[in-house]
């Protein structure tokens, strides 16, 4: 007897606006949808930082691979067993190809298979004519649809360029059909969406419709990002390719452009807050470990720099855990009077080892804590422990000087000749001060940097 399989429950189709470019300007709902999305159809001009968010919260690859049907036996018991499903470990990102009707048909087909589909649109979904056509076609299919708005580039980019728009302004996309006579007569300022290939013809047409050729303009590329570039010119200057950055060392303006036309350009000298930050236009390499580069990168970004994380070291556990385990056991047995942390990596290593042994902060009862550096002390305080000593330099002698008799201590510190410098901890502690030294290990990261550093140490 055969049973007819049930049709899967149709999935949801969610339209998400990517906003103007900065992922920090995404709505909370948009960020949640993107980080949990498994199937996404995107526009070609969606910014790369927004694409990087897709599927970040998806579960990792897990579950056994499907069994080979040819290898299964003919027993009824084996045939009745159901193989566990295999969970996908990454998002499926596809371009939205074809005209609006074809895109809507593709989205509908995928949703009917039971998959939740995300359609990622550059800017705000319902301000794009093609997307409106898609939404109307999908609405006729009676599938569940959700539309998450995005911040329109025509509002955000002029703000980041220091151009106040006021309550009355006109927006137009000159990449499509435009009523030029009405646009030229519309109240200003005018905000145009264009590319460099459309801009010269648009400027000539506006001049032909009696808009003054000396009207001030600002052309902005890659708006709201750390690569934002704005060029001040006039309506006549838009017809000259050299004015649009052809002679600029950074090259011509590319990608989607936002053009602001009108008297509001005169306010830019006072309100240009984004491109006037201290490190704007700088590209800064951040030579930290991967786990520690995030905070530094965020700080640099807040000052306008473009950080590039280039880890030059990798923090790894010791090759043999025996030394650390003996130190932790001695701590529990009460053999130590001091514990010295020389870095935040050391604090993390100890707490990971505590987790393996089922210990917590109570293991430090009756023991004094010393820290090298205020950041190390802050990490220790986060676990509810107040350090007895904190010094900015990595020297153990100030620990020994606090007592007139020999002190028993152990230090958890990072070592490795590939990263030693003037502030690196000494190889040996004073014999009267320390009996046990536990070390985490630093090694060159994988990639081109590591071998070059090793050659340098060998004198090549």
ROTORVO-663810 format. One record per residue: y, z, x of N, C-alpha, C in turn; residue in three letters. Coordinates in pm, whole numbers, m for minus. Atoms other than C-alpha are relative to their C-alpha. Layout:
     n_v     n_w     n_u    ca_v    ca_w    ca_u     c_v     c_w     c_u  res
       Y       Z       X       Y       Z       X       Y       Z       X  ala
...
# end
This chain:
     n_v     n_w     n_u    ca_v    ca_w    ca_u     c_v     c_w     c_u  res
    m119       0      84       0       0       0     124       0      88  unk
    m122      10     m80     332    m102     144     118      53     m81  unk
    m120     m53      64     660      69      69     121     m77      51  unk
    m122      72     m36     991    m107      67      97      94      69  unk
     m93     m84     m75    1229      31     331     135      14     m70  unk
    m131     m25      60    1551     186     213     110     m63      84  unk
    m114      55     m72    1875      16     303      81     113      62  unk
     m80    m106     m62    2086     213     548     131      20     m75  unk
    m131     m30      60    2397     385     418     109     m71      80  unk
    m104      73     m75    2694     162     507      90      94      78  unk
     m90     m79     m83    2917     289     783     145     m14     m43  unk
    m143       0      27    3289     346     783      71     m96      96  unk
     m84      86     m83    3545      94     912     135      69      15  unk
    m124     m73     m27    3840     266    1078      93     m86      85  unk
    m104      69     m77    4155      84    1188      85     105      70  unk
     m74     m96     m81    4331     268    1470     112     m72      73  unk
    m113      54     m75    4677     193    1607       7      61     139  unk
       1     m50    m138    4690     220    1987     136      53      44  unk
    m133     m43     m42    5063     291    1992      58     m93     105  unk
     m71      90     m92    5300     149    2254     m61     m13     138  unk
      59      11    m134    5091     216    2568     m39     132      61  unk
      30    m132     m54    5105     581    2667    m105      67     m88  unk
     101     m66      83    4780     749    2550      46     134     m53  unk
     m53    m126      50    4978    1071    2511      75     m15    m131  unk
     m70      25     125    5159     908    2216     m95     m33    m114  unk
      96      17     108    4837     858    2018       7     118     m95  unk
      10    m111      93    4810    1061    1701    m129      78      28  unk
     119     m83     m21    4559    1346    1705    m122     m64     m66  unk
     112      65      69    4342    1163    1452     m47    m122      76  unk
      39     119     m76    4348     842    1657     m79      38     124  unk
      72     m43    m119    4240    1026    1972    m140      49     m34  unk
     132     m49      42    3953    1195    1785     m93    m115     m33  unk
      83     115      37    3827     866    1641     m44     m77     123  unk
      32      81    m118    3842     684    1976    m100      71      91  unk
      89     m70     m92    3671     954    2182    m141      14     m55  unk
     133      m9      60    3380     963    1935     m53    m135     m47  unk
      38     133      48    3357     587    1876    m114     m58      83  unk
     112      65     m68    3033     405    1959      12    m152      m2  unk
     m18     145      10    3132      52    1846     147     m26     m32  unk
    m144      22      13    3490     m70    1891      29    m148      21  unk
     m52     135     m16    3651    m411    1837     149      12      30  unk
    m136     m24     m48    3979    m433    2028      81    m129       7  unk
     m93     108     m29    4284    m653    2055       9     m21     151  unk
      m6      24    m145    4335    m818    2398     114      73      70  unk
    m114     m64     m65    4669    m643    2460       4     151     m22  unk
       6    m147       6    4553    m284    2400       9      54     142  unk
     m16     m51    m138    4664     m82    2708    m129      59      55  unk
     121     m49     m66    4395       9    2959     m17     152     m11  unk
      20    m145      14    4465     388    2948     m54      40    m137  unk
      54     m30     133    4391     383    2574    m147     m40      m7  unk
     140      42      m2    4068     188    2627     m87     101      73  unk
      78     m97     m78    3960     453    2879     m43     120     m82  unk
      36    m114      84    3945     712    2599    m122     m26     m87  unk
     106      35      96    3681     525    2399    m133      60      44  unk
     134     m53     m23    3351     711    2375     m10     114      98  unk
       6    m108    m100    3445     999    2608     m82     119     m49  unk
      73    m114      54    3285    1254    2373    m137     m37     m54  unk
     134      38      43    2968    1057    2304    m104      79      78  unk
     104     m73     m74    2644    1238    2396     m56     m87     112  unk
      61      77    m109    2478    1135    2724    m130     m63     m43  unk
     127      66      29    2173     915    2736    m111     104      m4  unk
     110     m94      12    1873    1113    2615    m108     m59     m89  unk
     110      47      82    1538    1070    2445     m89     m96      75  unk
      94      88     m68    1226     882    2557      20    m145     m39  unk
      m8     142      29    1210     508    2575    m100     m35    m109  unk
      94      39     105    1041     330    2280    m135     m37      60  unk
     135      30     m47     664     298    2316     m29    m148     m14  unk
      40     140       4     512     m41    2386    m102     m18    m112  unk
      94      16     110     344    m162    2064    m137     m45      46  unk
     129      49     m47      73    m337    2265     m84     110      59  unk
      74    m109     m64     m19     m11    2437     m50     102    m100  unk
      43     m98      99     m68     183    2113    m141     m30     m44  unk
     139      15      41    m423     242    1998      m7     m33    m147  unk
      19      36     139    m564     140    1667     m29     117     m90  unk
      27    m117      83    m622     497    1546     110      17    m103  unk
     m98     m22     105    m455     580    1220      97     109      36  unk
     m88    m109     m37    m319     902    1368     110     m46      91  unk
    m102      50     m91    m144     715    1644     101     m86     m73  unk
     m91      89      71      m3     462    1402      98      78     m86  unk
     m88     m78      86     143     738    1188     107      75      76  unk
     m99     m73     m77     337     894    1473     128     m83      14  unk
    m131      65     m11     708     813    1486      60      28     136  unk
     m62     m17    m131     870     752    1821     141      56     m15  unk
    m137     m54       7    1188     958    1882     102    m110      28  unk
    m106     100     m19    1509     760    1863      63      16     137  unk
     m70      m2    m128    1687     667    2182     150       2     m28  unk
    m143     m17      22    2049     783    2187      76     m81     104  unk
     m81      79     m92    2298     543    2336      95      90      77  unk
     m83     m86     m82    2496     688    2622     140     m51      23  unk
    m133      53     m25    2808     470    2615      48     m83    m117  unk
     m54      77     112    3040     288    2376     m23    m149      18  unk
      11     146       2    3001     m77    2281     139     m54     m36  unk
    m137      48      18    3345    m235    2327      m2    m152       0  unk
       1     146      14    3390    m592    2204     140     m50     m36  unk
    m129      57      42    3692    m821    2167      m7     m47    m145  unk
      m9      49     138    3804    m905    1813      34    m148       5  unk
     m16     144     m18    3752   m1282    1828       6     m71    m135  unk
      m5      82     120    3836   m1547    1571     121      31     m86  unk
    m110     m24      92    4077   m1567    1280     m28     126     m82  unk
      20    m126      73    4128   m1268    1049    m122       2     m90  unk
     116       3      89    3859   m1382     806    m130      20      78  unk
     120     m16     m82    3599   m1408    1084     m14     143      52  unk
       5    m138     m48    3693   m1067    1226     m43      93    m112  unk
      38     m85     113    3667    m908     881    m148     m16     m33  unk
     142      23      28    3325   m1069     829     m87      71     103  unk
      77     m69    m105    3202    m932    1164       0     151     m22  unk
      m9    m144      23    3327    m581    1089     m85      42    m120  unk
      78     m31     120    3168    m588     743    m149      m4      29  unk
     143      12     m33    2833    m704     881     m48     121      80  unk
      41    m115     m81    2822    m426    1141      m2     128     m83  unk
      m4    m122      82    2922    m159     889    m117       6     m97  unk
     113       0      95    2646    m267     646    m131      40      67  unk
     121     m45     m70    2387    m187     916      m3     151      17  unk
      m3    m145     m10    2489     179     894      80      53     117  unk
     m76     m40    m118    2717     186    1200     146      21     m38  unk
    m145     m20      15    3066     335    1199      72     m92      99  unk
     m68     101     m80    3300      63    1327     147      39      13  unk
    m142     m26     m26    3642     112    1488      66    m131      39  unk
     m81     117     m34    3898    m167    1496     129      50      63  unk
    m115     m51     m76    4154     m86    1767     106    m109       8  unk
    m108      97      11    4486    m262    1711     115      45      90  unk
    m116     m32     m82    4777    m279    1955     119      31     m90  unk
    m115     m40      81    5075     m94    1810     m42      72    m126  unk
      27     m60     131    5059      m7    1439     m73    m102     m86  unk
      82     102      68    4788    m176    1227      72     m78    m109  unk
     m55      69     116    4982    m255     911     139     m59      24  unk
    m120      77     m33    5278    m407    1095     m37    m136      60  unk
      48     127     m54    5063    m701    1214     m57     m82    m115  unk
      40      81     115    5019    m985     962    m150     m31       2  unk
     142      33      m7    4672   m1083    1089     m87     119     m38  unk
      78    m120      32    4548    m726    1059       8      30    m150  unk
     m11     m20     145    4682    m700     703     m97     m91     m73  unk
      97      92      61    4473   m1007     617    m142      52      15  unk
     133     m59     m20    4165    m841     770     m25     114     m98  unk
      17    m118      86    4220    m520     573     m20     m42    m145  unk
      15      47     138    4259    m709     244    m139     m59     m23  unk
     134      58      14    3934    m898     308    m107     109      m4  unk
      99    m109      m2    3742    m577     389       9      82    m127  unk
     m15     m78     123    3885    m401      83     m78     m61    m114  unk
      76      66     106    3713    m660    m138    m150      25      13  unk
     143     m26     m20    3374    m562      12     m41     138     m48  unk
      25    m135      53    3403    m206    m129     m63      92     104  unk
      42     m92    m105    3317     m50     207     108     107      20  unk
     m96    m109     m25    3477     279     309      88     m40     118  unk
     m94      42    m103    3789     203     510     104     110      21  unk
    m104     m98     m36    4038     428     692      98     m68      95  unk
    m104      59     m84    4367     330     855      78     112      66  unk
     m71    m102     m77    4510     549    1131     122     m67      63  unk
    m119      69     m53    4871     448    1203      25      33     146  unk
     m42     m21    m139    5009     413    1552     151     m10       9  unk
    m145       7     m22    5360     454    1687      36    m143      39  unk
     m36     140     m23    5522     111    1673      75     m16     132  unk
     m72      23    m126    5634     m28    2014     149     m27     m20  unk
    m141      32      23    5959    m149    1858      84     125     m23  unk
     m72    m127      10    6053     216    1797      m7      79     129  unk
      21     m87    m117    5905     387    2103      60     m58     127  unk
     m42      58    m128    5990     141    2382     152       7      18  unk
    m144     m19     m20    6369     131    2320      38     145      29  unk
     m29    m141     m28    6365     513    2315     m29      33     145  unk
      34     m24    m140    6190     520    2654      93     m75      94  unk
     m97      73     m82    6446     268    2781     140      58     m12  unk
    m132     m61      16    6736     493    2673      92     m76     m92  unk
     m78      83      91    6849     271    2385      m9      57    m142  unk
       3     m53     136    6940     449    2058      12    m113    m103  unk
       2     107      99    6863     231    1755      81      34    m124  unk
     m71     m37     121    7032     430    1480     m83     m24    m125  unk
      73      12     128    6939     411    1112      m8    m143     m49  unk
      m1     139      44    7009      37    1076     m28     m91     119  unk
      35      96    m104    6830    m212    1298    m101     m99     m58  unk
      85     108      49    6623    m528    1262    m110     m27     102  unk
     117      23     m85    6274    m589    1400     m60    m135     m35  unk
      64     130      22    6110    m929    1446     m98     m28     113  unk
      99      44     m98    5805   m1071    1623      16    m150      17  unk
     m29     141     m20    5910   m1404    1772    m121     m77      50  unk
     123      72     m37    5551   m1487    1869     m58     m75    m119  unk
      45      70     120    5501   m1608    1511     116     m73     m67  unk
    m105      68      75    5706   m1773    1239     115      96     m28  unk
    m120     m84      14    6064   m1643    1218     105     m77     m78  unk
    m118      56      67    6357   m1706     984     119      24      93  unk
    m100     m19    m105    6604   m1761    1267     140      19     m57  unk
    m134     m13      58    6910   m1798    1045      23     142     m52  unk
     m13    m136      50    6846   m1464     875       0     101     114  unk
       6     m93    m112    6761   m1297    1206     133       5      74  unk
    m128       2     m72    7085   m1411    1372     110      69     m79  unk
    m102     m62      84    7286   m1281    1075     m32     145     m34  unk
      43    m136      36    7095    m950    1046      83     104      75  unk
     m74    m106     m70    7266    m620    1132     m74      45     124  unk
      61     m40    m126    7208    m510    1488     m21     148       9  unk
      58      84    m105    7065    m402    1708    m126     m73     m45  unk
     123      75      24    6784    m658    1711    m106      44      99  unk
     113     m35     m87    6444    m556    1849    m107    m106     m19  unk
      94     111       6    6216    m847    1930    m125      33      79  unk
     125      m1     m74    5851    m850    2028     m29    m142      45  unk
      17     134     m55    5775   m1141    2257     m82       7     127  unk
      53      13    m136    5612   m1264    2575      99     m85      78  unk
     m94      77     m83    5786   m1433    2866       3    m147     m39  unk
       4     141      36    5675   m1774    2738      80     m29    m128  unk
     m75      19     124    5851   m1722    2401     148      33      15  unk
    m131     m62      m5    6164   m1551    2525     113    m101      16  unk
    m108      97     m24    6369   m1846    2653      31     m81    m126  unk
     m22      78     123    6318   m2053    2336      63      86    m109  unk
     m59     m88     102    6399   m1751    2118     148      22      27  unk
    m141     m20     m33    6726   m1691    2305      83    m124     m33  unk
     m74     124      29    6832   m2056    2276      19     m17    m151  unk
      m9      16     145    6756   m2058    1904     101      96     m60  unk
     m99     m96      50    6961   m1743    1843     142     m45      34  unk
    m133      50     m38    7254   m1895    2035      39    m117     m90  unk
     m27     113      90    7223   m2212    1824      41      47    m139  unk
     m35     m55     132    7250   m1992    1513     120      95      10  unk
    m132     m62     m12    7588   m1859    1637      m4     148      36  unk
      m2    m133     m59    7482   m1534    1801      61     m14     139  unk
     m76      16    m124    7720   m1485    2097     m92       6     121  unk
      89       7    m116    7558   m1582    2426      24     113     100  unk
     m25    m113     m90    7721   m1286    2606     m42     134     m61  unk
      50    m124      61    7552   m1032    2376     m93      70      98  unk
      85     m69     m99    7396    m764    2602    m142      18     m51  unk
     143     m12      32    7016    m738    2613     m69      85     106  unk
      89     m69     m92    6749    m521    2772    m142     m46     m30  unk
     140      43      12    6399    m660    2832     m87     105      67  unk
      86    m107     m51    6127    m396    2877    m145     m45      m4  unk
     143      31     m11    5772    m457    2997     m78     129      27  unk
      90    m114     m18    5479    m210    2994      69     130     m44  unk
     m78    m113      50    5687      27    2785     m80     126     m20  unk
      51    m138      14    5619     404    2773    m104      36     105  unk
      94     m32    m107    5395     386    3082      77      25     129  unk
     m64     m23    m130    5464     480    3443      35    m130      71  unk
     m36     130     m56    5487     106    3520     111     m69     m79  unk
    m105      61      82    5767      47    3268     111     m56      87  unk
    m111      65     m69    6032    m196    3391      96     m55    m104  unk
    m104      49      92    6360    m276    3216     103     m78      79  unk
    m100      86     m63    6604    m553    3304     114     m21     m98  unk
    m119      21      82    6959    m567    3168      56    m139      27  unk
     m55     134     m13    7102    m911    3102      79     m32    m127  unk
     m66      45     123    7272   m1116    2828     m93     m97     m72  unk
      83      94      76    7136   m1344    2560     m13    m133      74  unk
       8     123     m79    7222   m1643    2778     m91      20     121  unk
      85     m25    m115    7047   m1479    3073    m148      m7     m31  unk
     142       8      35    6719   m1475    2880     m55    m141      16  unk
      47     138     m17    6705   m1852    2918     m30     m33     145  unk
      21      23    m143    6689   m1819    3299    m121      79      45  unk
     123     m68     m42    6344   m1740    3436      24      94     118  unk
     m28     m86    m114    6494   m1590    3753      53     136     m44  unk
     m54    m126      49    6674   m1325    3548    m111      93     m46  unk
     110     m81      52    6343   m1206    3402     m93      49     109  unk
      78     m62    m106    6220   m1091    3740     m70     m97      92  unk
      66      94     m88    6116   m1410    3910      32      23     146  unk
     m37     m29    m139    6303   m1303    4225     m17     148      34  unk
      21    m143     m24    6218    m932    4189    m123      20      88  unk
     119     m24     m84    5981    m792    4458    m123      41     m81  unk
     113     m40      83    5766    m648    4179     m57    m116     m79  unk
      52     116      71    5720    m997    4035      61     m14    m138  unk
     m56      23     134    5805   m1141    3693     m57      97    m102  unk
      47     m84     110    5774    m944    3371    m115     m69     m71  unk
     119      57      63    5433    m999    3216     m44      88    m115  unk
      54     m75     112    5245    m890    2907      97       4    m117  unk
     m90     m13     115    5400    m793    2574     135      59      42  unk
    m135     m44     m32    5777    m750    2599      70      49    m127  unk
     m88     m46     108    6024    m559    2382     143     m26      45  unk
    m136      40     m34    6376    m703    2381      96      67     m98  unk
    m101     m66      82    6668    m496    2253     133     m72      20  unk
    m121      81      m6    6981    m698    2170     109      69     m82  unk
    m112     m57      75    7319    m553    2076      82      98      82  unk
     m93     m90     m68    7593    m304    2162     m66     128      48  unk
      67    m124     m41    7344     m19    2195     m38       1     148  unk
      34       9    m142    7271    m145    2548      99      80      85  unk
    m100     m73     m78    7593      23    2664     m34     149      14  unk
      39    m141      m8    7432     366    2601    m107      26     104  unk
     113     m17     m92    7156     304    2853      41      75     127  unk
     m43     m67    m123    7364     428    3149      m7     152     m13  unk
       3    m145      21    7373     778    2994    m138      50     m42  unk
     123     m48      64    7037     796    2814    m127     m53      65  unk
     119      54     m66    6802     629    3062     m79     115      64  unk
      68    m122     m46    6580     939    3092    m135     m29      64  unk
     138      25     m45    6239     780    3160      m3     m61     140  unk
       4      72    m127    6308     543    3449      89      64     106  unk
     m86     m67     m97    6551     783    3621     m62     128      55  unk
      64    m122     m51    6297    1057    3701     m17      m8     151  unk
     m10     m13    m146    6271    1179    4060     m96     m91      75  unk
     101      78     m72    5950     997    4160     m34    m130     m71  unk
      32     120      77    5972     701    3925     m14    m121      92  unk
      27     117     m82    5825     388    4079     m84      27     122  unk
      83     m36    m115    5630     578    4347    m147      m7     m40  unk
     145      m9      13    5257     533    4388     m49     103     101  unk
      36    m114     m83    5106     854    4524    m152      15       2  unk
     143     m26     m15    4755     903    4662     m23     151      m6  unk
      33    m142      16    4600    1237    4564    m133      26      70  unk
     125     m20     m75    4343    1334    4833     m62     136     m30  unk
      65    m124      40    4174    1614    4641    m141     m31     m48  unk
     131      22      61    3823    1665    4512      20     m46    m143  unk
     m14      54     134    3755    1499    4179      31     109    m103  unk
     m19    m107      96    3744    1832    3997     138      62       9  unk
    m127     m67     m21    4078    1945    4140     120     m93      m4  unk
    m111      95      m6    4287    1627    4129      78      m7    m131  unk
     m63      17     130    4366    1644    3757     134      69     m13  unk
    m124     m75      13    4633    1914    3773     111     m62      85  unk
    m100      63     m86    4811    1750    4067      46    m133     m59  unk
     m36     129      57    4801    1409    3898      92      17    m121  unk
     m86     m24     115    4951    1549    3578     141      40      43  unk
    m132     m43     m49    5232    1711    3774      77    m119      55  unk
     m67     118     m54    5311    1388    3959      44     m93    m113  unk
     m35      87     112    5305    1191    3634     123      51     m73  unk
    m116     m56      70    5558    1429    3479     130     m31      73  unk
    m119      37     m77    5800    1333    3760      12    m152      16  unk
     m14     144       0    5742     961    3707     m87     m76      97  unk
      84      69     m98    5493     884    3985    m126     m54     m65  unk
     129      54      43    5176     680    3944    m106      54      95  unk
      99     m59     m91    4895     896    4091    m128     m82       5  unk
     130      63     m20    4583     739    4237     m89     102      70  unk
      86    m105     m54    4303     989    4294     m98     m60     100  unk
      86      47    m109    4129     928    4628     m64     124      63  unk
      62    m121     m56    3889    1220    4694     m47     m24     143  unk
      39      12    m141    3851    1266    5071    m107      99      39  unk
     108     m95     m26    3606    1555    5048     m77      21    m129  unk
      82     m36     115    3325    1659    4818     m56     139      25  unk
      50    m136     m13    3236    2023    4760    m144       3     m49  unk
     141      m3      32    2859    2073    4766     m55     139      28  unk
      62    m129     m32    2632    2377    4761     m60      m3     139  unk
      63      m4    m132    2482    2496    5091    m135     m71      m2  unk
     130      66      m7    2177    2308    5213    m113      96     m34  unk
      99    m103      35    1982    2633    5180      71     109     m79  unk
     m65    m104      81    2069    2879    4900     m35     141      44  unk
      49    m133     m36    1899    3168    5082     112      93      42  unk
    m107     m86     m50    2214    3296    5252      86      55    m114  unk
     m78     m45     115    2413    3309    4929     m79      99     m84  unk
      82     m89      82    2124    3471    4743     m13     137      65  unk
       6    m130     m68    2091    3743    5009     131      76     m16  unk
    m130     m65      14    2464    3811    4986      17      58    m140  unk
     m12     m50     137    2454    3843    4607     m91     120     m22  unk
      92    m114      13    2150    4071    4627      57     124      69  unk
     m62    m112     m69    2331    4287    4884     116      58     m79  unk
    m110     m48      82    2629    4306    4652     m52      89    m113  unk
      59     m78     109    2410    4430    4366     m55     133      53  unk
      58    m122     m59    2242    4682    4598     105      95      55  unk
    m106     m88     m47    2580    4825    4701      17       2     150  unk
      m9       1    m146    2566    4720    5068     137     m45      50  unk
    m128      54     m44    2918    4573    5073     116      81     m56  unk
    m123     m66      42    3263    4726    5053     110    m101     m33  unk
     m99     105      22    3463    4400    5053     m72    m130     m35  unk
      38     139      23    3415    4051    4909     127     m83      19  unk
    m118      80     m34    3653    3788    5049     m21    m142     m51  unk
       1     138      50    3722    3462    4865     110     m77      72  unk
     m99      77     m76    3896    3195    5073      48    m124     m75  unk
     m44     117      76    3932    2924    4804     m48      12    m143  unk
      46       3     139    3895    2851    4436    m142     m54     m10  unk
     139      49      m2    3577    2661    4522     m97     115      24  unk
      87    m114     m28    3433    2985    4658     m18      85    m125  unk
      11     m79     124    3511    3169    4334     m96     m68     m97  unk
      88      72      91    3341    2899    4132    m145       8      45  unk
     137      m5     m51    3035    2901    4360     m66     134     m29  unk
      57    m133      25    2987    3277    4322     m33      16    m148  unk
      28     m18     143    3016    3267    3944    m114     m88     m47  unk
     117      80      34    2768    2983    3923    m129      70      42  unk
     118     m74     m46    2523    3190    4128     m23     124     m88  unk
      13    m112      92    2595    3492    3907     m67     m45    m131  unk
      60      50     123    2506    3279    3606    m149     m22      13  unk
     144      19     m23    2169    3193    3760     m75     132      m4  unk
      66    m130      m7    2093    3563    3812      28      87    m123  unk
     m32     m80     117    2231    3681    3477      97     112      27  unk
     m98    m102     m36    2513    3879    3639     136     m33     m59  unk
    m138      21      44    2877    3923    3539      93      80      91  unk
    m101     m65     m85    3195    4087    3671     m35     144      33  unk
      37    m139     m29    3032    4431    3659     m70      14     135  unk
      65      m6    m131    2847    4340    3979     100      36     110  unk
    m101     m34    m100    3179    4392    4164      49     145     m12  unk
     m41    m139      16    3202    4756    4055      m7      74     133  unk
      m6     m75    m125    3310    4972    4349      25     m83     123  unk
     m24      90    m113    3382    4669    4569     145     m48      m5  unk
    m135      51      m8    3726    4561    4689      m4    m152      18  unk
      m6     146      m2    3824    4197    4644     122     m43      79  unk
    m110      60     m76    4036    4003    4894       1    m150     m25  unk
     m14     142      29    4170    3654    4833      96     m64     100  unk
     m89      80     m83    4325    3386    5052      70    m100     m91  unk
     m77      90      84    4601    3216    4859      14      52    m142  unk
     m27     m49     135    4759    3292    4524     m84     m72    m104  unk
      83      73      96    4562    3018    4346    m141      58      m6  unk
     131     m64      m1    4239    3183    4457       4     131     m77  unk
     m14    m126      72    4364    3517    4328      10     m22    m151  unk
     m11      30     143    4456    3360    3993    m136     m33     m59  unk
     134      35      49    4105    3221    3961     m86     126     m15  unk
      74    m126      10    3959    3568    4028      49      81    m120  unk
     m54     m75     114    4194    3727    3773     m47     m58    m133  unk
      48      61     124    4070    3477    3514    m133      58     m45  unk
     127     m64      34    3737    3660    3527      15     150     m22  unk
     m24    m139      31    3900    3996    3460      m2      94     118  unk
       5     m82    m121    3912    4120    3821     135     m10      70  unk
    m127      m3     m74    4229    4227    4003     m27      13     149  unk
      24      m8    m144    4218    4151    4378      74     118      63  unk
     m64    m109     m72    4292    4440    4611      99     m53     103  unk
     m87      59    m102    4447    4212    4873      10    m151     m25  unk
     m20     145       8    4593    3863    4873      97     m40     110  unk
     m84      48    m109    4732    3682    5177       1    m153      m2  unk
      m9     146       4    4851    3322    5219     m75     m70     111  unk
      66      64    m113    4661    3261    5546    m147      38       1  unk
     144     m23      m2    4290    3235    5608     m41      72     128  unk
      38     m82    m115    4250    3515    5863     m64     128     m49  unk
      68    m119      49    4003    3799    5816      53     129      60  unk
     m36    m122     m72    4181    4044    6046      81      97     m87  unk
     m74     m93      83    4408    4182    5776     m92      83     m87  unk
      96     m83      73    4096    4298    5590     m45     115      87  unk
      48    m104     m91    3973    4487    5894     109     104      27  unk
    m107     m93     m33    4316    4642    5952      25     102    m110  unk
     m23     m94     110    4304    4818    5614     m84     126      12  unk
      86    m117     m14    4039    5063    5731     m18      31     147  unk
      14     m41    m140    3994    5262    6051    m144      m1      46  unk
     141       1     m38    3614    5238    6043     m58    m138     m29  unk
      60     131      25    3381    4937    6046     m21     m23    m149  unk
       9      35     141    3384    4757    5712    m108    m104     m20  unk
     105      97      32    3092    4574    5558      53     m94    m108  unk
     m57      96      93    3199    4253    5385     m79    m129       7  unk
      47     137     m16    3088    3907    5304     105     m94     m56  unk
    m101      99      38    3302    3596    5272     m70    m122     m56  unk
      45     128      54    3242    3293    5055     110     m99      30  unk
    m106      91     m41    3431    3009    5212     m57    m139      18  unk
      37     139     m17    3429    2634    5248      10     m36     146  unk
      m2      42    m139    3341    2488    5586     m43    m145       9  unk
      37     138     m22    3282    2147    5733      97     m64      95  unk
     m91      52    m102    3423    1976    6040      76    m121     m48  unk
     m69     120      45    3517    1669    5842     133      32     m66  unk
    m123     m31      71    3794    1857    5664      73     117      61  unk
     m65    m115     m60    3895    2132    5905     140     m38      47  unk
    m137      22     m43    4263    2166    5980      60     130      47  unk
     m64    m122     m51    4517    2424    6095     m23     121     m88  unk
      16    m114      90    4457    2638    5784    m145      27     m33  unk
     140     m22      31    4077    2618    5786     m44     137      47  unk
      43    m135     m39    3891    2952    5805     m66      m1     136  unk
      62      m5    m132    3769    3065    6147    m151      m9     m11  unk
     145      14      m2    3413    2998    6248     m69     136     m10  unk
      64    m131      m1    3336    3367    6302      99     108     m42  unk
     m79    m117      33    3463    3688    6153     m22     104     109  unk
      21    m107     m97    3513    3995    6376    m129      74     m29  unk
     132     m59      18    3176    4158    6435       6     133     m75  unk
     m10    m130      67    3300    4498    6317      34     m15    m147  unk
     m50      16     136    3424    4347    5993    m103     m59     m94  unk
      85      72      93    3158    4120    5852    m143      m4      49  unk
     142       8     m31    2780    4132    5842     m63    m128     m55  unk
      58     116      66    2710    3841    5610     112     m97     m33  unk
     m95     103      37    2896    3515    5567     m74    m104     m81  unk
      57     105      83    2803    3288    5277      94    m117      m4  unk
     m87     118     m10    2933    2934    5293     m38    m104    m104  unk
      22     125      70    2975    2645    5059      23    m112      99  unk
      m2     109     m98    2953    2306    5225      90    m111     m52  unk
     m83     116      32    3213    2029    5229     m48    m118      83  unk
      45     119     m70    3110    1678    5316      89    m116     m39  unk
     m79     117      38    3280    1338    5320     m54     m59    m128  unk
      48      60     123    3264    1166    4982     m68    m132      27  unk
      60     131     m12    3060     858    4924     109    m105     m10  unk
    m101     105       2    3254     538    4980      49     m31     139  unk
     m50      50    m127    3463     381    5253      63     110      84  unk
     m75    m101     m76    3652     698    5346     m91      79      92  unk
      88     m88     m77    3352     900    5465     m40     m55     136  unk
      39      53    m131    3215     672    5741     115     m13      96  unk
    m114      15     m89    3563     610    5878      37     134      61  unk
     m32    m132     m54    3625     983    5914    m104      42     101  unk
     103     m37     m96    3292    1028    6090      19     m75     131  unk
     m26      76    m123    3377     751    6336     116      61      77  unk
    m115     m61     m66    3707     923    6407     m43     123      78  unk
      43    m121     m69    3531    1248    6497     m80     m34     125  unk
      78      39    m117    3305    1060    6737      85     m69     106  unk
     m90      61     m97    3607     911    6913      m6    m150       4  unk
       9     146       1    3542     553    6806     127     m61     m50  unk
# end
